[in-house]
C-alpha cells in the first residue's frame, strides 16, 4: 500500500526520493485550484475522519464561498476509543500530510493552515513540526503558513466545531454552526457569537471566514491522488469507497495493531490481517467500530469494510477503529463502558445529552452488577429516545446508536442479568483509549477510569 511505508520517512529528502513527494503539489499548481478540486472529486475520496463526506464536494463548497479569509484546519486530535490511525500516519510519514494540507490550501484559496493535535501526542507533534519546517525551508509552500496547535485530551477536541474553538484559545465546546458557515476568527454579534478579539487581533467582525476541516488521513491521501491521478486511486477499493483505509484493530485479538487495507476487504479478514486474529478456541462475539456507530455482531464478519458495506448492516465504518470482543465478553458491561465514556466526555451544553447519558450509565451499572430491574430497562429505553434533543454535536447520537444497538442485539444478556441477579460473565476490560500501539502491544490510558464528568480526575 502507500500511506504506511514499511520504513518511516524521516526527512524531506527521503520523501522527495519516493517519486511522490512534491509531485502532488506540483501537479496541483499546474492544474490550478479548480482543476485540483476536480481531480480530488473524480477520485471519489471520502473523508476519513468518520463521516465519509465526499472530499472534493467539501472543497468545492469552501472554495465557492465569499466572505472573509479562507482557512484550512487539519484534524489530528483523535481520541475515540480503538483508534490510532492518525498517530500511526504521522509517525510513518508526516510529509504526505503536510503536502496534502498545502494542496488543500491552494485549492480553496487559503493562506493559513492550522493543525490540531493533542498536547499528549509529543512524538507525532515533533515529527509534524520537523516536516513543516523542512517544507518551508525548501520553499515548497511559500504562500502558506502552518501553525500546530497543541490541545487538551478531551474527546470533543476532535469534533470539528470544538476544534475551531481550541485553535482560538477556548475550551473544546462545540459551536452551533459548522466551519463552512462560521469558521476561524469570525464573529457576528447580532447572531449571538462572541464579538471582538479573543486572544488575537485577527478576528473579523461580520465575516464568516469559511474554513475547511479535513482529517489527517484524508489529506495524506490527497498528496498521492494529485501525484498519481484519480484513476490510480480508483484502482483500489470499491466504486462507492475508493482507495485504502488505515484500520486499527484492538481488544480481544492476538496482536493489536494498525494496518492499511483495501476498502471492500471483509471485516473478518481485516481482523485477521491487522490484529492477527483471536486466541485459539475463541470466537468473535461483537465488534465495535469505535464508540460512534452501532455494534457489529460475530455473524456479520463478512461485511465489507467500506462505507456502503457497513451502511448495509445498519452501522458505520467510522474511522476504521475496530474493538473486538470475544465470546467471553459481557455485552452489558460493553454498553456500560461506552455509555460512561460518552457521559464523561459530554460537555454539558445540551442537557438531554449530559443528563441522559449519565442516567443511562447509572442504570446500566445497576444491571451489570445484578441490582437492575425492568424499570431500569424502561428508563434506558426512554432516555435513548430523547438523549439527542437539541444536540449540537454527534456525541448524543453515539450514545443512542452504540448503547441502543448493543442492548437490542444482545437483549438476552440483559434478561440474563435481571434473572440471575448477577453478571454471568464478570468483565473488567478497560475502555480502549489508546496511549500507544506498537509491536502488537496496545497501551491503554490507565488513568481514564478516574476521569469524572466535569473533566477532572479523582485522586489515584
N, C-alpha and C positions, 0 to 999 in steps of 0.2 A: 504494500500500500504506500501512501505518500505523505500522510500527516504525521505519522510516528516513525521516524527513521530508526534503524537498528542502533545507530550510534548518535548520541546527542550532537546537535550542531552548536558549537560554542563560539564561533566567530563569524563576522560578516564575510570574511574571505572564504571560509568553508561553505557558507550559504550560496555565495555567488558561483562557486565552483560546481554546484549541483546542476547548473544549467537552467534552473527555475528561478533562483534568487535574482531579483531585479528585473527579470523578464516580464513579469506581470505588470509592474509599474510602467515599464517602457511601452508595453502593448496598450495600456490604458491611455497613456499620453498620446499615442498615435491615433487611437480611436476617438478620443475626445470624451467629455462627460456623458453625452447621450449614447454614444456607441458603446461605452463601457457598461452602462446600465443595461443596454440591450443584450450584451453578451452574458451578463450575470443572470438576467431574466431568462434568456434562452437555455441556460444551463439547468434550470429547474432547481437551483439551490434553495433549500428551505432553512429557516433559522434553527440553529442547533441549541438554542437556549431552553427549549422545551415546547414553545408554541408552534413551531413549524411553519411560520408565516413565510410566503414566498419572498426571498431577499430582494430580487430585482424590483418587485412591485413596491416594496417598502422604500427602497432607494428612490424610485421614481416619484413617490409621494412627497418625500422631503425635498428633492431637487426642484420640484414644480411649485413649491410654496414660496410666497414672497415673505414679507415681514422683515425682521432684523437679520442678525447673523445666523448662519447655519453652523451647527456643531456635530461632531461625531463622538460618541461615547462607546467605549469597549467595556463590555460587562464580563469581568473575570472574578466576580465576588461569589463564586459558587459556595453554597452552604447546605444544599439539600442532602439529606442522608443518602448514602450509597453512591455518591457522585464524586469523581476525582479527575474527570477528563480534561478540564481546563488547565489544572495544575500539571497534568502529565504533558500536555501540549507545550506549555511554557517552559517546562524542563527540557523537552526534547528539541524544540526549535522555535524560540521566541521570534525569530526574524520573519517567519512567514506571517505571524500575527501583526507585526509592525508594518510589513508591506501591504497586507490586506487592509489595515486601517488607513494607510496613506492613499491607497486606491479609492477607498470609500470616501475619504475627504475630498479627493479630486472630483469624484463623480457627483457629489451633492453640493459642491461649492463651499466646503468648509475649510477654514484655515487653522482650526484648532481641534485637537483630539484629546480627549480625557480618557484615561484607563482607570477603572475602579477595581482594586484588589484589596483583599483583607490584609490588615497590618500583620496578621499572623503568617501570611504567605511570604516569608522573608526570602526564601530561596528563589521563588518564582519572581518576586519583585526585583531581586538583584539581576536575574537573567534578562528580564524585560528591560530594565534600565540600561544594561550593557548594550542590548540590541538597538535601543532607541539612540543612544549616544553614538554608536558606530554608524547607523544610518545617517544621522545628521552630520557627522564628521566627513562622511563620504559624499555629502551633497545629494543624497538620493531623495530627500524630502525637504527641499529648501523653502518651500512656501507653506509649510505646515509645522506647527509646534505640537509636541506631545507632552502632556502632563500626567504623571502617575499619581493617583490619589489612594492613600492607604486608609481604609475604613474599618469600622467595627466588626465584631464577629457575628452580629445578629443575622439571622436568616433573611430578614427583609432587606438587608443591604443589597441583595441580588435581585430584588424587584425593581423594574426599570424606573418607576417613578420615585421610589425611595432612593435609588442610586443617584439620581439628579440632586436630591436633597443633600446627600452626603457630600457630593462634589462641591456644593455651595456652602459647606461647613455646618450643616444641620444634622439632627438625628435621622435615622432611616425610617421616616414615617411617610408612607405613600401619599402622593398628591391625588387630587380627584381627576386631573386631566392628564392624558398621555403626552409623551415627549414631543410628538409631532404637532400638538396643539399648544403646549406650554413647556418650552424647552429650557435650557440653561440660561440663567441670568436674565430671566424675563419677569416682568411684573405688570399686573393690571389691577390696580387697587379697586376700581369700581366693581370688579367681579370677586372681590374678597381675597385676592392674593396679596402677599406682603409687598409693601411699597418701599422704595429707597434701598440704599446699599445694605448688604448683609455680609460684612467681612470682605467686601470687594467694591471697587469703584466701577465695575464692569456692567452693573445691572442696567438693562434697557427698559425704561418705563413704556408701557403701552405697545410693546412688541412681543410677538410670540416666540421668536428665536427657534424655529423648527430644529429639532435635534434627532439625529439618527442614533439609535441604540442597537448594537449588534453584539452577540456573544463572541468570545474568544475563538471558538471552533468555527463559527460562521466565517469570520474574517480570515482565518488560516486557509480555509477552502478557496476564498476569493483570489488569493495570490496565485494558486495553481490554475484556477479556471482562466484567469486572464492570460497566463503564460501559455497554456496548452489548448485552450478553446472549449466552447460549450459542448461540442460533440464528444470530445475526450471525456469530459466529466460524466456525460450521459451514458458512456460505455460501461459505467459501474451502476449498480443499484437497479431500481425499477423505474417505470415511466413516471409514476407519481412521487417517488422518493429516490431521485438520482444520487449517485455518489456513495461515499462510505460514511460511517459514523464511528466515533470513538466511544466505545462502551466500557462501563465499569461493572464488574461482577464481584459482589461481596456476599457475606452471610455464610450459609452452610455449604461452602464449597471447599475443595482441597487446597486451592491456591488463589486467593482473591487477587485480582489484577485489573489492569486497563489494557484494552486492545482495540485496534482498528479493524472493523469488519465491513463487508459489503452490505449495503442496505438490501433487505429482502432475505437475508440469511435467517433460518428458523431460530427461534429463541433457544430451544434446547441445544442447538449446535453452538450458539454464542456462549452459553453457559459452559459447555464442554471445552471450547477453544480458548476462551479468555480466563475462565475460573477453574479449569482442569476438572470439571465435573464434581460429583459428590463422593463422599466416602463410600467404600464398599458396603452394600447392604442397605444404603439409604436411598430414598426417592424424594422427588420434589413434591412438596405439598402446595406451595404457592410461591409466586414471585411478585414482589412489589416494585413497580417502576418508579423508584424514589417514593416520596410521600405526596406526589402531586396527581396521581392517576389511580383509577380502580385496580384492584388486585387481579392478577392473572393466576389461574389455578394450574395445578400439575397436569391436568388433562388438556391444557392449551399450549403445550410447549412447541407444537408445530407452527405456531403463529409466526409469520414473517416479521422480523424486526424492521419495520417501516411504518410510516405514518398511517397508511391505509390498512396495513396489516393489523395494527393494534386497534384502530377505529372499528374494524370489522367485528371485534370481540367486545366492543364497548369499553375499551380502555384507551390509553395513550402511551406513546413511546417516551414522551418527555425528553429528558436529557440523556437517555440511554444508560441510566444508572439502575442496575438490577440487583435487588436484595433477595437472595434465595433463602427460602425456608424449607427445611426438610420435614419428613414425616414425624419427627419428634416435637415439632413446634406447637405451641398453643396459640391458636389464632385469635382468641380473646386477648391474650397478652400482646399479640402483634397490633391489634386495633388500639389497645390502651397505650402502647408506646408511641404510635403515630399520633393519636389524639393529644397526648401530653406534650409532644414536641410542638404541635401546631398551636396548642393553648399557650405554652410558654413563649413562643415566638410571635404570637399575635401582638400588634402594637397597641390595641385598645381603642383606636379611633372609631371603630364600628362596634358598638356594644353587643349586638347579636353574635358577632364573631368571637369576641373575648369571653362573654358570659356563657354563650352556648358551648364553645369548645371546652371551657372549664367544667361546665355541668356534665357534658358527655364524658370527659376524662374521669371525673369523680365517680360516676355511676359505672363506668367500665371497670374501674378499680374494685368496686364492690363485687361485681360479677366475677371478676378474675379470682378474687380471694374467697369466693363462695358465700358471701353475705348478700348477694344481689337478689332481687325479686322481679316478678313480672312488671311491677311498677317502674323499676329502673329501665327495663327494656322499652316500655312505652314512652318514658321520658326521653330516652335517647332518640327514639324514632321521631318524636315531636320536635326536638331541638335540631335534628338533621334537616328537617323541612324548612326551618326558618333561620338557620345559622348564617345564611348568606344575605339576609335582609340588609340592604343598604351598603353592601361591601364595596370598598374602593380598590381592593386588590384581590388576587386569586386565592389567598390563603384560606378563606372560609369555604370556598368551593372544594379545596383539597380536603378539608375536614369532612365535608359532605360526601365526597366521592370515595375517599380511601376508607374511612370508617364504615360508611354505609355499604360499600361493596364487600368488605370483609364479613360484616355481620350477615349479609344476605347469602354470600357463597358458603359460609360456614355456620349457618344457623343451628345446625345440630350440635356444634360445640357450645354455643350459648345455652341451649337447653340442657346439655350435659352438666355444665357448671351449676345451673339452677337446681337440677335434680340431685346432684351429689352433695352440694353444699361445700365444694372444694374444687381446686383446679386439678383435673386428672393428668395434666402434663405440666408440672411446675417448670417455669421458663424464666431464666434470668438473662436472656440475651440483651445486649446493650442497644441503645439507639446507634445505628451505624453511621455516626457523624465522623467522617474521616479526617484524621490529622496527617496521616501519611499512608502511602500504599506503594510498596516496593518489594521485589524479591518474593512475591507470593505471600507477603505478610501485610495484613491490614492493621493499622493502629487507629483505634477509635478514641474520641475525646472522653477520657475517664472522669472529667470534671462535670460533664453535661448533666448528670443526674442531680447535681446540686443547683442547677440554674432554676431561678424562680420566675413567675410570670411578670414580674416588674423588671426583668433583665438583670437582676443582681444574683449573686451566688450565696447560698447558705455556707456557713463555715464548714471546713473539712472535718 
